[in-house]
């Protein structure tokens, strides 16, 4: 059984485990967005509003145990689920702290 890379955060959100993908896929992004407002994944729309985006970034930071320093241009690319998945793949592929 793989050990967690880091302990769960203060809210009990599981962190990334060894062997898990470095970035969330579309289904995981949709699931994180659905958890905002207690919606089902089917209720999540492609367009992401500013509050959903803040929630998503927070969730990714908690799950991956690192802060994401995203500038305005990058955040603008994350206004859709597709864009968010693409940006997170790029950002989380970079070493932490760079």
C-alpha positions in Angstrom: 0.0 0.0 0.0 1.4 3.4 -1.0 2.0 5.9 1.8 0.7 9.4 1.5 3.2 12.0 0.2 2.0 14.4 2.9 -0.5 14.1 5.7 -4.1 15.2 5.2 -4.7 19.0 5.5 -6.4 20.6 8.4 -9.8 20.0 6.7 -9.1 16.3 6.3 -8.7 16.6 2.5 -6.6 13.7 1.2 -3.3 14.8 -0.3 -1.7 13.3 -3.4 -0.4 9.8 -2.9 2.7 8.3 -4.4 2.0 6.9 -7.8 -1.1 9.1 -8.4 -1.1 11.4 -11.5 0.7 14.7 -10.9 -2.4 16.7 -12.0 -6.1 16.1 -11.8 -7.9 14.9 -14.9 -11.2 16.2 -16.1 -13.3 13.9 -13.9 -11.4 15.0 -10.8 -11.7 18.7 -11.7 -15.4 18.3 -12.2 -15.8 16.4 -8.9 -13.9 19.2 -7.1 -16.1 21.8 -8.7 -19.2 19.8 -7.8 -18.2 19.8 -4.2 -18.6 23.6 -4.2 -22.3 24.0 -3.6 -22.9 20.3 -3.0 -23.8 19.6 -6.6 -23.6 16.4 -8.6 -20.9 16.2 -11.3 -23.7 16.4 -13.9 -24.7 19.8 -12.7 -21.2 21.3 -13.3 -21.1 23.5 -16.4 -18.1 23.9 -18.7 -17.8 27.6 -17.8 -16.1 28.3 -14.4 -17.1 31.4 -12.5 -14.7 33.3 -10.2 -15.9 31.7 -7.0 -15.7 28.2 -8.5 -12.2 29.0 -9.7 -11.1 30.1 -6.3 -12.6 26.9 -4.8 -10.8 24.8 -7.4 -7.4 26.4 -6.8 -7.9 25.9 -3.1 -8.8 22.3 -3.5 -5.9 21.6 -5.8 -3.5 23.3 -3.3 -4.9 21.2 -0.4 -4.7 17.9 -2.3 -1.3 18.5 -3.7 0.2 20.1 -0.6 1.6 23.1 -2.5 0.7 26.7 -3.2 -0.1 27.7 -6.8 1.2 31.1 -7.8 -1.1 31.8 -10.8 -0.9 35.1 -12.5 -3.9 36.8 -14.2 -3.2 35.4 -17.6 -3.1 31.9 -16.3 -6.3 32.4 -14.3 -8.0 33.7 -17.5 -7.1 30.4 -19.2 -9.0 28.5 -16.4 -12.4 29.9 -17.0 -13.5 26.6 -18.5 -13.2 23.0 -17.2 -11.1 22.2 -20.3 -8.8 25.2 -19.7 -8.5 24.4 -16.0 -7.4 20.8 -16.7 -4.8 22.0 -19.2 -3.4 24.7 -16.9 -3.2 22.4 -13.9 -1.3 19.8 -16.0 1.2 22.5 -16.9 1.6 24.1 -13.5 1.7 20.8 -11.5 4.3 19.4 -13.9 6.7 22.1 -12.8 8.8 21.5 -9.7 7.3 23.1 -6.5 8.8 26.5 -5.7 10.0 27.3 -9.2 
